[in-house]
Amino acid sequence: MVPSAGMPATGPSSTAMTGRRTGNAWRRPGKTTLLNCLAAAIPASERVVTVEEVFELQVPLPDAVGLQTRQPSLEGTGEIQLRRLVKEALRMRPSRIMG
């Protein structure tokens, strides 16, 4: 496809080079599936902490801990942000952190 004036090239070649078509690449499907597959390969002797906005990861290990963000209440209190969860996960001294 030949791009017109002011229009970027689109099609298979430009998609292959950039890795995405439009929007944010993090919104594309398959991230959770990939992380679940990678988690299945982690040895059972390791401690894993997952940090998520919504529980989606399924870590099949005996020593796995899941942390989840929380929205503020109607009074505006009780919010738990992802940044805070990452700090708490580091205090748990895990072998791996997934998110």
HELIX and SHEET records of a PDB file:
HELIX    1   1 PRO A   12  THR A   18  1                                   7    
HELIX    2   2 ALA A   25  ARG A   27  5                                   3    
HELIX    3   3 LYS A   31  ALA A   40  1                                  10    
HELIX    4   4 LEU A   82  ARG A   91  1                                  10    
SHEET    1   A 3 ALA A  64  GLN A  68  0                                        
SHEET    2   A 3 VAL A  48  GLU A  52  1                                        
SHEET    3   A 3 ARG A  96  MET A  98  1                                        
END                                                                             
